[in-house]
């Protein structure tokens, strides 16, 4: 026998909605503070000011794979924390967000190109790290060095313009 339609259903989605109404603001505030604190602690670990059992391996991974782009990732983590703390909610433009993420990825390649795409520098956590070095190495193998660099630069410009909404201006 089914319950009458006027009876409230007690499923997990309704419980989650009630929890969000009562405690959602507190959870978002706590998550925002934790993300900002994690970004700051990770930044100190990347600069070798502090270390820890979890922070040091994370900072090493960030530095080796992303090079100077690790700072972009830490900025993004801190900004997500800040946006959770903000009281007013704005509309999220997903295409713009995706374009900014792609621009950040292409920035790693441009960092690598700026210093000659040296593997030893990339392994030392400099320039664009392993990811930037690999991206440029692939672009240079598929195309010549000048053409591959130009394609990466043009894609970066396109993504930055899309991400910041410069097409409307």
C-alpha positions as CSV (number, residue, x, y, z in Angstrom):
1,X,0.0,0.0,0.0
2,X,1.4,3.4,-1.0
3,X,1.3,6.3,1.4
4,X,-1.3,9.0,0.5
5,X,0.2,11.8,-1.7
6,X,-0.3,14.4,1.0
7,X,2.0,12.5,3.5
8,X,5.6,13.8,3.5
9,X,8.1,11.3,2.0
10,X,11.2,10.7,4.1
11,X,13.8,10.0,1.5
12,X,17.5,10.9,1.5
13,X,17.0,13.9,-0.8
14,X,14.5,15.6,1.4
15,X,16.8,15.0,4.4
16,X,19.7,16.5,2.5
17,X,17.6,19.5,1.6
18,X,16.5,20.0,5.2
19,X,20.1,19.7,6.4
20,X,21.2,22.3,3.8
21,X,18.5,24.7,4.9
22,X,19.6,24.4,8.5
23,X,23.3,24.0,8.4
24,X,24.3,24.7,4.7
25,X,25.7,28.2,5.5
26,X,27.9,26.8,8.3
27,X,29.2,23.9,6.2
28,X,30.1,26.4,3.4
29,X,31.8,28.7,5.8
30,X,33.8,25.8,7.3
31,X,34.8,24.5,3.9
32,X,35.8,28.0,2.8
33,X,38.0,28.6,5.8
34,X,39.6,25.1,5.4
35,X,40.3,25.7,1.7
36,X,41.9,29.1,2.4
37,X,44.0,27.6,5.2
38,X,45.1,24.7,3.0
39,X,46.1,27.0,0.2
40,X,48.2,29.2,2.6
41,X,49.8,26.2,4.3
42,X,50.6,24.7,0.9
43,X,52.0,28.0,-0.3
44,X,54.4,28.1,2.7
45,X,55.4,24.5,2.0
46,X,56.1,25.3,-1.7
47,X,58.3,28.2,-0.5
48,X,60.0,25.7,1.9
49,X,59.1,27.8,4.9
50,X,57.2,24.9,6.6
51,X,56.9,21.2,6.1
52,X,54.8,18.3,7.3
53,X,54.0,14.7,6.7
54,X,51.2,15.6,4.3
55,X,52.2,19.1,3.1
56,X,55.7,18.3,2.0
57,X,54.7,15.5,-0.4
58,X,51.8,17.6,-1.8
59,X,54.1,20.6,-2.3
60,X,56.7,18.4,-4.0
61,X,54.1,16.9,-6.3
62,X,52.7,20.3,-7.1
63,X,56.1,21.7,-7.8
64,X,57.4,18.9,-10.0
65,X,54.3,18.4,-12.1
66,X,53.2,22.1,-12.4
67,X,56.4,24.1,-11.8
68,X,55.5,27.7,-11.4
69,X,51.9,26.9,-12.3
70,X,51.6,25.4,-8.8
71,X,51.0,28.9,-7.6
72,X,48.0,29.2,-10.0
73,X,46.6,26.0,-8.5
74,X,47.0,27.3,-4.9
75,X,45.5,30.6,-5.9
76,X,42.5,28.7,-7.4
77,X,42.1,26.7,-4.2
78,X,42.2,29.8,-2.1
79,X,39.7,31.6,-4.4
80,X,37.3,28.7,-4.2
81,X,37.5,29.0,-0.4
82,X,36.9,32.8,-0.6
83,X,33.9,32.3,-3.0
84,X,32.4,29.9,-0.4
85,X,32.7,32.5,2.3
86,X,31.0,35.2,0.2
87,X,27.4,35.8,1.2
88,X,26.0,36.7,-2.2
89,X,25.7,33.9,-4.8
90,X,26.4,34.7,-8.4
91,X,25.7,32.8,-11.5
92,X,28.5,30.5,-12.6
93,X,29.5,30.8,-16.2
94,X,30.8,27.3,-16.8
95,X,32.3,28.0,-20.3
96,X,34.3,30.9,-18.9
97,X,35.5,28.8,-16.0
98,X,36.5,26.0,-18.4
99,X,38.3,28.5,-20.6
100,X,40.3,29.9,-17.6
101,X,41.3,26.4,-16.6
102,X,42.5,25.7,-20.2
103,X,44.4,29.0,-20.1
104,X,46.1,28.0,-16.9
105,X,47.1,24.7,-18.5
106,X,48.5,26.5,-21.5
107,X,50.3,28.9,-19.2
108,X,52.4,25.9,-18.1
109,X,53.5,25.4,-21.7
110,X,54.3,29.1,-22.1
111,X,56.4,29.0,-18.9
112,X,58.3,26.1,-20.3
113,X,58.9,27.8,-23.7
114,X,60.1,31.0,-22.0
115,X,63.2,29.1,-20.7
116,X,63.8,26.9,-23.7
117,X,61.8,23.8,-22.6
118,X,64.6,22.3,-20.7
119,X,63.8,18.9,-19.0
120,X,66.3,19.4,-16.2
121,X,64.6,22.7,-15.3
122,X,61.2,21.0,-15.5
123,X,62.4,18.1,-13.2
124,X,63.6,20.8,-10.7
125,X,60.1,22.2,-10.5
126,X,60.8,25.3,-12.5
127,X,59.1,26.8,-15.5
128,X,56.0,24.7,-16.4
129,X,57.1,21.6,-14.6
130,X,56.7,18.2,-16.2
131,X,53.3,19.0,-17.5
132,X,54.4,22.2,-19.3
133,X,57.5,20.5,-20.7
134,X,55.5,17.5,-22.0
135,X,52.9,19.8,-23.6
136,X,55.6,21.8,-25.5
137,X,57.6,18.7,-26.4
138,X,54.4,17.2,-28.0
139,X,53.5,20.4,-29.8
140,X,57.1,20.7,-31.1
141,X,57.1,17.1,-32.3
142,X,53.7,17.4,-34.1
143,X,54.7,20.8,-35.6
144,X,57.9,22.7,-35.8
145,X,59.2,24.7,-32.8
146,X,58.0,28.1,-34.0
147,X,54.7,26.8,-35.2
148,X,54.0,24.8,-32.1
149,X,54.9,27.7,-29.9
150,X,52.7,30.0,-31.9
151,X,49.7,27.6,-31.7
152,X,50.1,27.3,-27.9
153,X,50.3,31.1,-27.7
154,X,47.2,31.7,-29.9
155,X,45.2,29.1,-28.0
156,X,46.2,30.8,-24.7
157,X,45.1,34.2,-26.0
158,X,41.8,32.7,-27.2
159,X,41.2,31.0,-23.8
160,X,42.1,34.2,-21.8
161,X,39.7,36.3,-23.9
162,X,36.9,33.8,-23.5
163,X,37.6,33.3,-19.8
164,X,37.5,37.0,-18.9
165,X,34.6,37.7,-21.3
166,X,36.6,40.0,-23.5
167,X,34.7,39.1,-26.7
168,X,31.7,41.2,-25.6
169,X,34.0,44.2,-25.2
